[in-house]
């Protein structure tokens, strides 16, 4: 089974499985296709995180494929340029793209197919073209009209005479096809130690960036031990910091202190408790999550049940907190998600992202590669653990997840969309466990999006009565338009593994153009 946010990507992954590839091959194949057919969300100029369940080893592996800042990017450099915060666009927020190395490492360790075979469908769609689907066309149009494609190379590559391609219109990206062909033939070295790196570096230095060839040549992904928590007898696994998966685990630990199932799904009581748990978890996220290679992140303390019990005691069942502060512990916007599973029982949870729509808004010449803007996640505050520094990874929003029962995966899922991702995980897991929904129901169910302070947005499906009740409890309730620029309500994909016979149940979010395909 393959579940992704665009039908061509799901179909390419399934075809890889039909031809004898495994879940790792299929997941990376689908991710590469998404970088072509949904180019404002993902691509080889972005980052990639994976959770991989190896059926043969009966073990879960985590891969952090996020990139680091250039060696010459620093707090002092930004202040010297008069910047009090990281810019969202241009070359300064461009960290080294980590996706290609992550794909190569995963294929080398667990794959059964060569990189050239895995990339072939993406190359074909980039070279020959594809019909633009409905939601992608709409989002593409919004991004072009607000001027995200600031540089001439970006506008030339990803527009048609200055406009976005329309629904059903055929679109080709031959420059991206050439870059993918180089990687197909030369592997990750072609990207990090060859002509592609040289061209990105030259482009950066000509456009205000500080990248050097060594920043690319020395990049490597990191195999990490997933972090987890128990939620009512299930174990949720996430990638550790610098990703925000810790946020979802903290919120679920807090929610476990309440009998959520005693309230109906979508009731003001259930919504209020979920929002308040997320609010407290976000306060901890914003204070503590950073690159653990460069800062001390108190993950163990933040995940303790005693800590969660203390945080839960701060929640009033009747009144919303106006502002949440981080707990005290001992110190020590656009994305794609997909999941795949094969007949041997291997399961992959993968998320690949440029961060905001079209990332930094920069494309390096005629490479066709949209460069991410993950550096925008850095703080510009020397007292903050996430402060920008040379060769440091920024705080990251992208988080794949897997839910286990009795030491085996039962659900592989993710929710894309910037800040909505961690709170989306909380809502999907609660829908599955507290309310016994299946994966399609759990993903499709209307969501809230906690913004900050006491502000929370609700999807339109929630009616005026619920909005009025939450307002009376002290929540500042926003409409959908209040979070459109912040990831909206995300889009999820997921699969369930039937414990009775190993059958896969797929779910694909109605908020995206994708589908779940199994055979």
Beta strands, then each sheet from edge to edge (+ up, - down):
strand 1: 2-4
strand 2: 47-54
strand 3: 59-65
strand 4: 130-131
strand 5: 170-171
strand 6: 222-224
strand 7: 227-231
strand 8: 234-238
strand 9: 334-341
strand 10: 347-355
strand 11: 362-363
strand 12: 370-371
strand 13: 401-405
strand 14: 408-416
strand 15: 448-452
strand 16: 455-458
strand 17: 476-478
strand 18: 491-497
strand 19: 504-508
strand 20: 515-517
sheet 1: 6+ 3- 2+ 10- 9+ 1- 20+
sheet 2: 4+ 5-
sheet 3: 7+ 8- 13+ 14- 18+ 19-
sheet 4: 11+ 12-
sheet 5: 15+ 16- 17-
end
